[in-house]
Amino acid sequence: MGEFMKSLTCLAILMIGANAFAAGGEIELEKAGNDPDNTASLQRGARNFMSYCAGCHSAKYVRYNSIGRDLELSEDQLIDNLMFNAERSSETIQASMPLEAAKSWFGQPPPDMSLIARAKGTDYIYNFLRGFYLDPDSPTGVDNLYLAGTSMPDVLWELQGYQRAVYVEGEAGSEGAASHVFDRFETVSTGSMSTEEFDEFVRDTVNFLEYISEPIRRTRRVLGVWVLLFLSFFLFVSWKLYKDIWKDVPK
């Protein structure tokens, strides 16, 4: 129960942060455009998460065998492609990095990713993963446009390459000082993927994060359709019974 309450608290904090960001409206979020019903995309997203995220981030509320069932993966495919630090498919996704090492290197352990899509929203995550830029004043050499001062390094730099943020002078504030407004990113060095390929890579990853935030989503939607069909049929039967019972009653 203690772990559950901690998770709820973290979720609430993340949601408050996300709402505050949205309310500020300083930088418009590009739509992720992901499709959690696209099984092929979810499979690629699972591969991306385990290859680039699971070293630091856990997803302790989802099990490998659930992923295999929902993403139509066999036991052998799970073992060969996803289970890099687990022995049984019934285990949950645990980060490879030791907790104490994470605290030492980053100041705090990287957050669990199980509920991040519900807390932050898929659009935010999509833009965050594409929003790293070079910053010589940062300990990691990069900062993020959507989370200033982030301690997370740019783990996808080999795919995306490096970019720098370009700012322009905005309108003067109440104190007369001009503000700096983000204008665009400029490529400093290219990565192994084109811009379109990298965007699709991130979209698949976001898709998987949305899936693990609510693995029962598909089942719930299918069940909901059947419930609505049953209620519609029951309504029709009730109406016919009503007409039949009351047909001889004088009005």
Buried (B, 14 or more C-beta within 10 A) or exposed (E): EEEEEEBEEBBEEBBEBBEEBEEEEEEEBEEBEBBBEBBEBBBBBBBBBBBBBBBBBBBBBBBBBBBBEBBEBEEEBBBEBBBEEBEEBEBBBBBEBEEEEBEEBBEEBBBBBBBBBBBBBBBBBBBBBBBBBBBEEBEBBBBBBBBEEBEBBBBBBEBBBBBEBEEEEEEEEEEEEEEEEBEEBEEEEEBEBEEEEBBBBBBBBBBBBBBBBBBEBBEEEEEEEEEEEEEEEEEEEEEEEEEEEEEEEEE
